Amino acid sequence: MSGRPEFKAWIDEFPDPGWKLMPLTHVTSAVPARDIIREETIGLAECKVFNQPLAYFFYGRPAYRLPDEGTVKLEAACPFCFILKPDLIKSAKSIYAFDTGAFQRRMYKHVLVEEMNVEDFSLEGDVHRPNKMIAKVFSTRSAYFDGDIESALKPEEGAEPWDFLAKSYLELITSRGRNEPDDRICSIEVIADEPISLAGNLLAVIVPHTIWDKKRAPWLEKLSANNVEIRPYTFIPGRHPEYYHALLEIAVREFFQDTEFL
């Protein structure tokens, strides 16, 4: 299915803000991250949503969380974030308004009715729509990066009652219940159906400081020698995964600011 056209038409009502494209992010834990660096490629994995091998990224923010399996005691369980060049979005298989995996798991069912399908919220291959949607819904890239729902467009102001898809989307991202999904609800997802080479595409990697600040991992030094920026966050064993994700997000934000993507 190509999806219903109304959501895309709602986005296209807003003019292109003229911003440059933002980087893509790919978050994973340390062991798979080491595999990616060794193989110099972000490979494909079988996707249960679309039933084919795919690779997933988020546009302009590191939204993906590692599974919550208790406190993190070792670097091997720490999150890593690969920051990739914005132009990769031009070769994406598809772009969606939110995390399609959460949609498939019915985490949005409190707002999105059963008759709506994931393709209804596709941005298709139009690389201008992500920035148009961010400008329309959040006004600024910084508010989008922060997942700032307080500044997000209010459903009653942004969509008419008959704009079923757009109003449901705005209700979803501004909902505030205790059991709401995390900020992946407002993170634009980018999907690739071909492996992504790190060479020429990787801008930076966010890593725990214990493998970079003093004694440096040789495989990170190799990346650094190839003009990939290594940005560390403070790793103190025994904290919850959300704690490390917050530190990782701060490091990504600083990189975006330093490189004028925010």
NORGI-V443460 format. One record per residue. N is the residue number from 0. OMEGA is omega in radians with two decimals (999 if undefined). Layout:
{{N;OMEGA} {N;OMEGA}}
This chain:
{{0;3.10} {1;3.12} {2;3.08} {3;-3.01} {4;-2.94} {5;-3.12} {6;3.11} {7;3.11} {8;3.10} {9;3.09} {10;-3.05} {11;3.03} {12;-3.08} {13;-3.13} {14;3.05} {15;-3.10} {16;3.12} {17;3.10} {18;2.99} {19;3.13} {20;3.11} {21;3.12} {22;2.99} {23;3.10} {24;3.07} {25;-3.10} {26;3.08} {27;3.10} {28;-2.93} {29;-3.07} {30;3.04} {31;3.10} {32;3.08} {33;3.09} {34;3.14} {35;-3.11} {36;3.10} {37;-3.08} {38;3.12} {39;-3.07} {40;2.90} {41;-3.04} {42;-3.13} {43;3.05} {44;-3.12} {45;-3.10} {46;-3.12} {47;3.13} {48;-3.05} {49;3.05} {50;3.05} {51;3.12} {52;-3.09} {53;2.98} {54;-3.04} {55;3.11} {56;2.97} {57;-3.11} {58;2.95} {59;3.09} {60;-3.11} {61;-2.96} {62;-3.02} {63;3.08} {64;2.99} {65;3.11} {66;3.13} {67;-3.13} {68;-3.13} {69;-3.09} {70;3.14} {71;-3.06} {72;-3.06} {73;3.09} {74;-3.10} {75;-3.14} {76;-3.09} {77;3.04} {78;2.97} {79;3.06} {80;3.03} {81;3.11} {82;-2.99} {83;-3.05} {84;-3.10} {85;-3.04} {86;3.10} {87;-3.13} {88;-3.12} {89;3.12} {90;-3.12} {91;3.03} {92;-3.12} {93;-3.14} {94;-3.12} {95;-3.08} {96;-3.08} {97;-3.14} {98;-3.08} {99;3.09} {100;3.10} {101;3.07} {102;-3.13} {103;3.14} {104;3.07} {105;3.11} {106;-3.14} {107;-2.99} {108;3.10} {109;3.14} {110;-3.09} {111;-3.05} {112;-3.01} {113;-3.10} {114;3.09} {115;3.09} {116;-3.02} {117;-3.12} {118;3.07} {119;-3.09} {120;3.07} {121;2.99} {122;-3.10} {123;-3.07} {124;-3.09} {125;-3.06} {126;3.07} {127;-3.05} {128;3.12} {129;3.14} {130;3.09} {131;-3.13} {132;3.10} {133;-3.13} {134;-3.11} {135;-3.01} {136;-3.04} {137;-3.12} {138;-3.10} {139;3.08} {140;3.13} {141;3.13} {142;3.07} {143;-3.14} {144;-3.10} {145;-3.06} {146;-3.01} {147;-3.10} {148;3.10} {149;-3.13} {150;-3.08} {151;3.13} {152;-3.11} {153;-3.10} {154;-3.09} {155;3.12} {156;-3.00} {157;-3.08} {158;3.06} {159;3.13} {160;-3.13} {161;3.03} {162;-2.94} {163;-3.09} {164;-3.10} {165;-3.12} {166;3.10} {167;3.11} {168;-3.14} {169;3.06} {170;-3.13} {171;-3.02} {172;3.13} {173;3.13} {174;-2.97} {175;-3.12} {176;-3.10} {177;-3.04} {178;3.14} {179;3.00} {180;-3.11} {181;-2.98} {182;3.00} {183;3.10} {184;-3.11} {185;-3.13} {186;-3.09} {187;-3.07} {188;3.13} {189;-3.05} {190;3.07} {191;3.07} {192;3.04} {193;3.08} {194;-3.11} {195;3.09} {196;3.06} {197;-3.08} {198;3.12} {199;-3.10} {200;-3.04} {201;3.11} {202;-3.04} {203;3.02} {204;3.08} {205;-2.99} {206;3.00} {207;-2.98} {208;-3.05} {209;3.09} {210;-3.14} {211;-2.97} {212;-3.10} {213;3.06} {214;-2.94} {215;3.06} {216;-3.10} {217;-3.11} {218;3.01} {219;3.08} {220;3.11} {221;3.09} {222;-3.13} {223;3.11} {224;3.11} {225;3.03} {226;2.99} {227;-3.12} {228;3.08} {229;-3.14} {230;-3.12} {231;2.92} {232;-3.05} {233;3.10} {234;3.03} {235;-3.06} {236;3.03} {237;3.13} {238;3.13} {239;3.13} {240;3.13} {241;3.11} {242;-3.12} {243;3.11} {244;3.11} {245;3.10} {246;3.10} {247;-3.13} {248;3.09} {249;3.14} {250;3.10} {251;-3.14} {252;3.12} {253;3.10} {254;3.12} {255;3.12} {256;-3.13} {257;-3.11} {258;3.02} {259;2.97} {260;3.00} {261;999}}
